Amino acid sequence: MQQTHTRETVSINIRAKSRQRDLIDQAAEKLGRSRSEFMLDAACRQAEDILLDQAFFTVDAGVFAKFQAMVDRPLPPTDRLRRLLKTKAPWDK
């Protein structure tokens, strides 16, 4: 049986404090999006991240051995990597 998807839209209602709404509106405006577009996009991204973090997959022993070998033999450090590791993160500045 083939599943059909409708393009029906539904309402999602949430309560927020005015400062939360204002923050969301400010960010949405910076992106040229509506509050609803911004919130739905952010919520869907978070939902996908959570679901993908819970994903389970299997590989055969040969593929796993290749993966384990790559993890056990990291690439040698380069000048570029050394510079990156010495750079302060933006939130630490």
C-alpha positions in Angstrom: 0.0 0.0 0.0 1.5 3.3 -1.1 1.4 6.1 1.5 0.3 9.5 0.3 1.5 12.7 1.8 -0.8 15.7 2.0 0.4 19.3 1.9 -2.2 20.2 4.5 -0.9 22.8 7.0 -1.7 22.6 10.7 -1.4 25.1 13.5 1.2 24.7 16.2 0.5 27.0 19.2 2.9 27.8 21.9 3.1 30.3 24.7 6.2 32.5 25.2 7.4 35.3 27.3 7.4 38.7 25.5 11.2 38.8 25.8 11.5 35.4 24.1 9.1 36.5 21.3 11.1 39.7 20.9 14.4 37.8 20.6 12.9 35.4 18.0 11.4 38.3 16.1 14.8 40.1 16.1 16.6 37.0 14.7 13.9 36.3 12.2 14.1 39.9 10.9 17.8 39.6 10.5 17.2 36.7 8.2 14.3 38.3 6.4 11.9 35.6 7.6 8.7 35.6 9.4 8.5 34.5 13.1 6.7 31.3 12.0 9.2 30.4 9.3 12.1 31.1 11.7 10.6 29.1 14.6 9.6 26.1 12.4 13.0 25.9 10.8 14.8 26.1 14.1 12.5 23.5 15.7 12.8 21.1 12.7 16.6 21.4 12.7 16.7 20.6 16.4 14.3 17.7 15.9 16.4 16.3 13.1 19.6 16.6 15.2 18.0 14.7 18.0 16.6 12.0 15.8 19.9 11.6 13.9 21.8 11.3 17.2 19.6 8.3 18.0 20.1 6.6 14.7 21.7 3.2 14.8 23.4 1.6 11.9 25.5 -1.5 11.5 28.5 -2.4 9.3 30.2 -5.6 8.6 33.5 -6.5 10.3 35.6 -5.4 7.4 34.1 -1.9 7.2 34.4 -1.6 11.0 38.1 -2.6 10.9 38.8 0.1 8.3 37.0 2.7 10.4 38.8 1.6 13.6 42.2 1.8 11.8 41.4 5.4 10.7 40.5 6.4 14.2 43.6 4.7 15.7 45.9 6.5 13.2 45.0 10.1 13.2 46.6 12.3 10.5 49.9 13.9 11.5 49.7 17.5 12.8 50.3 20.3 10.3 51.2 23.9 10.8 47.6 24.8 9.8 46.2 22.5 12.5 48.7 23.9 15.1 47.5 27.5 14.3 43.9 26.4 14.5 44.4 24.8 17.9 46.1 28.0 19.2 43.3 30.2 18.0 40.9 31.3 20.7 37.3 30.4 20.1 35.0 33.3 19.3 33.1 32.8 22.6 36.4 32.9 24.6 37.5 36.3 23.2 
